[in-house]
Amino acid sequence: MTGTVDTDLHPGVDVVCLGESMVTFLPSLPGRLADVPSFARTIGGAESNVACALAAAGHTVKWVSRVGADGFGDHLVDAIAAYGVDTSGVRRDPDRPTGIYFRTATDRATDAHEVAYYRAGSAASAMAPGTLSYDDLWAGRVLHVSGITAALSDDCLALMRELTARAPGRPLLSFDVNHRPGLWRDGSGARVLLDLARGADLVFVGEDEAAEAWGLHGGDAIRAALPEPATLVVKRGSAGATVYERNAGGAGESVHGGAGESVHGGAAGGVGSDGVAGGVEADGVEAGGVAGGAVLGGDTVTSVPALRVEVVAPVGAGDAFAAGFLSATLRGLPAAARLRHGHLTAAATLTVPGDLGTPPSRADADRLVDLDPAAWGTLRLGPGWTAATEQEVRTP
């Protein structure tokens, strides 16, 4: 399953996304939560973010979850449906509330960032084997889930174990690790997430979260610990992203990419490392190219550098990257193009304050993806770039 999905077994829907979404309150002004005078209501949730971005990109998408029989649940279902997402698989719980959370306007990576979650005992935490229909869950060519769901409750973990067990007829299972240490009160999260990832066909993981959760440093070490998925995407922050794909024949076959991108044969457990060439902008997004390291064996490994982006807020960028990559996967595009689509969709979210950005049109995204490596390296994307003219987007 390297870059393709089965169009025969699940012809009805492109992607089914399973997971909790919450009503999100964004502050009207920077500062501590104690000092913020008012908040704007929006929505947030890793899997529903992916669903909305895919629907905005023209795919048929279904969101499966549980929400409370309350006003916040009404808002979530209506807001997500407004993106064109099928919400018929969402169940209403009369006894449990819809989750909500508040966050500050400052960067999540700083000590000043605050998030106040009110999700304990939420309707979504009652998801369990038998409470959701497999007619919904297996309705798509791809089923996308994340590690956040497994952390919500023992019932949710049991559901995730069931879904990540390989079974005949299962759609391509896409799994975003999404390690959130604060959700795992017993400290078991790292081990559980590694086990779940091994049952997936396509895995997204950040290099930083793999280091934090598993003590693994670099893409090759992560691949060595996760040899089972046919496709592994390692997000490398300002250095870009790397995809490891198992070759059908099992032997690495060298393919040469252009300057700033590298494609090479490799294997899980290889001895090489990826390096970064070129400058880094003050906003922390790479300006140069990626040099491929030497690895051995049965994977084809492709690396694509990150874009230069004027970041407004980083929240939701990982979900957007997954949506862009999945969109290109559904279209059968090659590895480098899938990574570039991931970067572009992430850039659309990085340049807005909320969890969801408006992705570029498919025509615009395809045009940018087709740029030669030198032109790709000159792109600089800021707020409003998805609505800009071709010349404006290309201007360094």
DAQUIQUI-V874145 format. One record per residue. RES is the residue in one small letter. PSI is psi in whole degrees, 0 to 359 (NA if undefined). BURIAL is I if it has 24 or more other ideal C-beta (glycine too) atoms within 12 Angstrom, else O. Layout:
RES;PSI;BURIAL  RES;PSI;BURIAL
This chain:
m;50;I  t;93;I  g;3;I  t;158;I  v;157;I  d;118;I  t;353;O  d;317;O  l;326;O  h;73;I  p;347;O  g;313;O  v;143;I  d;307;I  v;137;I  v;130;I  c;126;I  l;127;I  g;170;I  e;136;I  s;150;I  m;155;I  v;129;I  t;137;I  f;115;I  l;137;I  p;148;I  s;338;O  l;154;O  p;160;O  g;179;O  r;151;O  l;325;I  a;338;O  d;349;O  v;127;O  p;333;O  s;164;O  f;150;O  a;140;O  r;133;O  t;198;I  i;156;I  g;145;I  g;131;I  a;311;I  e;322;I  s;330;I  n;314;I  v;316;I  a;313;I  c;319;I  a;320;I  l;318;I  a;319;I  a;334;I  a;4;I  g;10;O  h;157;I  t;125;I  v;143;I  k;134;I  w;127;I  v;127;I  s;189;I  r;139;I  v;164;I  g;159;I  a;61;O  d;176;O  g;324;O  f;323;I  g;319;I  d;315;O  h;315;I  l;309;I  v;316;I  d;317;O  a;318;I  i;321;I  a;330;I  a;338;O  y;353;I  g;12;O  v;137;I  d;118;I  t;17;I  s;343;O  g;7;I  v;128;I  r;143;I  r;133;I  d;116;I  p;349;O  d;346;O  r;147;I  p;164;I  t;138;I  g;147;I  i;159;I  y;156;I  f;144;I  r;158;I  t;172;I  a;351;I  t;166;I  d;135;O  r;333;O  a;351;O  t;161;O  d;339;O  a;344;O  h;134;O  e;141;I  v;130;I  a;108;O  y;140;I  y;74;O  r;353;I  a;131;O  g;20;O  s;166;I  a;321;I  a;331;I  s;348;I  a;3;I  m;135;I  a;163;I  p;133;O  g;346;O  t;347;I  l;148;I  s;133;O  y;340;I  d;329;O  d;311;I  l;324;I  w;23;I  a;346;I  g;172;I  r;332;I  v;139;I  l;118;I  h;128;I  v;173;I  s;165;I  g;345;I  i;319;I  t;319;I  a;335;I  a;351;I  l;326;I  s;167;I  d;323;O  d;317;I  c;321;I  l;318;I  a;321;I  l;317;I  m;323;I  r;322;O  e;317;I  l;330;I  t;3;I  a;125;O  r;132;O  a;148;O  p;137;O  g;357;O  r;138;I  p;167;I  l;123;I  l;115;I  s;129;I  f;119;I  d;120;I  v;312;I  n;60;I  h;118;I  r;92;I  p;325;O  g;340;O  l;344;I  w;90;O  r;333;O  d;3;O  g;10;O  s;357;O  g;315;I  a;311;I  r;317;O  v;316;I  l;324;I  l;318;I  d;316;I  l;318;I  a;327;I  r;339;I  g;358;I  a;164;I  d;327;I  l;126;I  v;134;I  f;131;I  v;141;I  g;142;I  e;324;I  d;319;O  e;329;I  a;324;I  a;317;O  e;315;O  a;318;I  w;357;I  g;25;O  l;134;I  h;116;O  g;152;I  g;322;I  d;321;I  a;322;I  i;317;I  r;323;I  a;325;I  a;343;I  l;68;I  p;344;I  e;315;I  p;139;I  a;329;I  t;129;I  l;123;I  v;120;I  v;115;I  k;125;I  r;29;I  g;229;I  s;346;I  a;350;I  g;217;I  a;153;I  t;137;I  v;131;I  y;124;I  e;129;I  r;129;I  n;143;I  a;323;O  g;351;O  g;352;O  a;139;O  g;137;I  e;122;O  s;131;O  v;133;O  h;127;O  g;176;I  g;180;I  a;135;O  g;350;I  e;148;I  s;140;I  v;127;I  h;158;I  g;142;I  g;181;I  a;159;I  a;136;I  g;15;O  g;170;I  v;357;O  g;181;I  s;158;I  d;140;I  g;163;O  v;128;I  a;147;O  g;177;I  g;168;O  v;128;O  e;164;O  a;335;O  d;2;O  g;8;O  v;134;I  e;141;I  a;344;I  g;196;I  g;179;I  v;130;I  a;129;I  g;139;I  g;166;I  a;123;O  v;168;I  l;149;O  g;222;I  g;20;I  d;149;I  t;128;I  v;126;I  t;131;I  s;139;I  v;132;I  p;155;I  a;161;I  l;160;I  r;119;I  v;136;I  e;98;O  v;127;I  v;313;I  a;138;I  p;352;I  v;130;I  g;355;I  a;323;I  g;322;I  d;318;I  a;319;I  f;314;I  a;319;I  a;317;I  g;318;I  f;316;I  l;320;I  s;313;I  a;327;I  t;316;I  l;332;I  r;359;I  g;27;O  l;157;I  p;168;I  a;312;I  a;321;I  a;323;I  r;319;I  l;318;I  r;319;I  h;323;I  g;314;I  h;318;I  l;318;I  t;323;I  a;320;I  a;329;I  a;326;I  t;325;I  l;336;I  t;17;I  v;159;I  p;337;I  g;190;I  d;343;I  l;125;I  g;164;I  t;114;I  p;159;I  p;157;I  s;158;O  r;320;I  a;316;O  d;318;I  a;316;I  d;321;O  r;317;O  l;323;I  v;328;I  d;359;O  l;149;I  d;161;O  p;323;I  a;316;O  a;321;O  w;319;I  g;341;I  t;350;O  l;138;I  r;119;I  l;130;I  g;185;I  p;134;O  g;5;O  w;332;I  t;343;I  a;4;O  a;164;I  t;166;O  e;317;O  q;321;O  e;320;O  v;326;I  r;345;O  t;124;O  p;NA;O
